[in-house]
Amino acid sequence: MPKGLFGKRDVYIEVAEKYENYIRLGVLRDGDKLPSVRTAAAELGVNPNTVQKAYVLLEEKGLICSLPKKGAFVTYSGDASGNISDTRRANAVKTVHELKEQGITLDELNEIIREVFSND
């Protein structure tokens, strides 16, 4: 991307806003995979660290979910008013993916869940 396309604000904020607009307009939909950090950086002509910071910002807003070794996925399923529905579900899915990658089986996870809920 030629120099000068980004303004005076932090570039990672502008990158995050660009993707946020795509998500809110429905160009990127719930479940869609975002480009890898390196691919997005090359396409935008910015440092990969800039894209990583933008993705972290989008994740903090509940718009995407990053899964180690899998990539970043859109988790926005809001309505026209911009409300995000079920961000907790997206966070739970992320956690379960992480546990699965650590080798926890479905039976072990079910046992842990039953234990946690029976102690409440």
Secondary structure, 3 states (H helix, E strand, C coil): CCCCCCCCCCHHHHHHHHHHHHHHCCCCCCCCECCCHHHHHHHHCCCHHHHHHHHHHHHHCCCEEEECCCEEEECCCCCCCCCCCCHHHHHHHHHHHHHHHCCCCHHHHHHHHHHHHHCC
